[in-house]
Amino acid sequence: MAEAAKTEPNDPNAVCLATATPDGRPSARMVLLKGADARGFVFYTNLESRKGGELAANPHAALCFHWKGMGRSVRVEGPVEPVEAAEADAYYASRSRGSRIGAWASKQSRPLEGRWALEKAVAEYTLKFGLGEIPRPPFWSGFRVLPRRIEFWRNMPFRLHERVVFQRDDDAAAWRTELLYP
């Protein structure tokens, strides 16, 4: 991630998030990773969005980072858990005022009658909160993907790419490593 932050011009933390619909169909979209540590990979969203509903029904996900300029990608797979309220509160408070208003105004993933409806909601919440604090909406929080499988891919000449996989059965298990054919 640190290397990508130096070389990728826009959103090096952009990642494709894949979930599954309740009937098992894959569903993918881009999100911004907002945290990565030994426990997992964190992103935030409207819990009433399509991805929020899919994760509530099936708490498993996959992430795919692709840094074309570096010739690298990373795939992550694992169960998903909600972040603690304090963690979501802290991240929400770090967002710009406009982004916090937007979280209240957007009925993410639901039909929009027209752009005017969103702009009207933004104006209403801007008036509601004035210059005061903007609390985190009860329908907005984060998820942590708990890695069970991480694959690192590196572009190599003649399409003889390097692929290394780390796998474990649970948080307490040791990582197993293997190389894969390209």
ZIFENUR-V305844 format. One record per pair of residues at least 6 apart in sequence whose ideal C-beta (glycine too) atoms are under 6 Angstrom apart, sorted by sequence separation. I is the first residue (numbers start at 0). J is the second residue. D is the distance in Angstrom with one decimal. If there is no record, write none. Layout:
I;J;D + I;J;D
This chain:
19;25;6.0 + 20;26;5.6 + 44;50;5.8 + 154;160;5.9 + 155;161;5.5 + 4;11;4.8 + 34;41;3.6 + 44;51;5.7 + 65;72;4.5 + 167;174;5.0 + 3;11;3.9 + 17;25;5.9 + 18;26;5.1 + 32;40;5.9 + 33;41;5.4 + 64;72;5.9 + 153;161;4.3 + 33;42;5.9 + 64;73;4.5 + 165;174;4.6 + 166;175;5.1 + 17;27;4.4 + 32;42;5.7 + 33;43;5.8 + 152;162;5.3 + 63;74;5.1 + 165;176;5.4 + 15;27;5.5 + 16;28;6.0 + 30;42;4.6 + 151;163;4.9 + 62;75;4.2 + 164;177;5.4 + 15;29;5.8 + 16;30;4.8 + 150;164;4.7 + 61;76;4.6 + 163;178;5.9 + 164;179;5.9 + 13;29;5.6 + 104;120;3.8 + 149;165;4.8 + 104;121;4.5 + 162;179;4.0 + 13;31;6.0 + 14;32;5.1 + 148;166;4.9 + 12;31;5.2 + 59;78;5.4 + 60;79;5.0 + 12;32;4.4 + 58;78;5.7 + 104;124;5.2 + 58;79;4.6 + 100;121;5.9 + 103;124;4.4 + 160;181;4.0 + 40;62;5.9 + 159;181;5.7 + 100;124;5.0 + 54;79;5.4 + 100;125;5.6 + 26;53;5.9 + 18;50;5.6 + 103;136;5.4 + 99;133;4.3 + 102;136;5.6 + 18;53;4.0 + 21;56;4.7 + 40;75;5.9 + 18;54;5.8 + 102;139;4.9 + 19;57;5.1 + 18;60;5.4 + 17;61;4.3 + 91;135;4.1 + 16;62;5.9 + 88;135;5.5 + 14;62;4.8 + 15;63;4.4 + 14;64;5.0 + 87;140;4.4 + 87;141;5.1 + 33;90;6.0 + 7;66;5.6 + 48;107;3.9 + 49;108;4.1 + 82;141;3.9 + 48;108;4.2 + 7;68;6.0 + 82;143;5.6 + 6;68;5.4 + 45;107;3.8 + 3;66;4.8 + 6;69;5.5 + 79;142;5.0 + 80;143;5.4 + 79;144;5.4 + 77;144;5.4 + 78;145;5.2 + 77;145;4.6 + 75;144;5.9 + 77;146;4.8 + 77;147;4.0 + 75;146;5.1 + 76;148;4.4 + 75;149;5.3 + 74;150;4.3 + 73;151;5.6 + 72;152;4.6 + 62;144;5.9 + 71;153;5.4 + 60;144;5.2 + 70;154;3.3 + 54;142;6.0 + 47;138;5.0 + 46;138;5.0 + 45;138;5.9 + 45;139;5.5 + 46;140;5.8 + 43;141;4.1 + 41;141;5.4 + 41;143;5.0 + 39;143;4.3 + 40;144;4.6 + 39;144;5.2 + 39;145;4.6 + 39;146;5.9
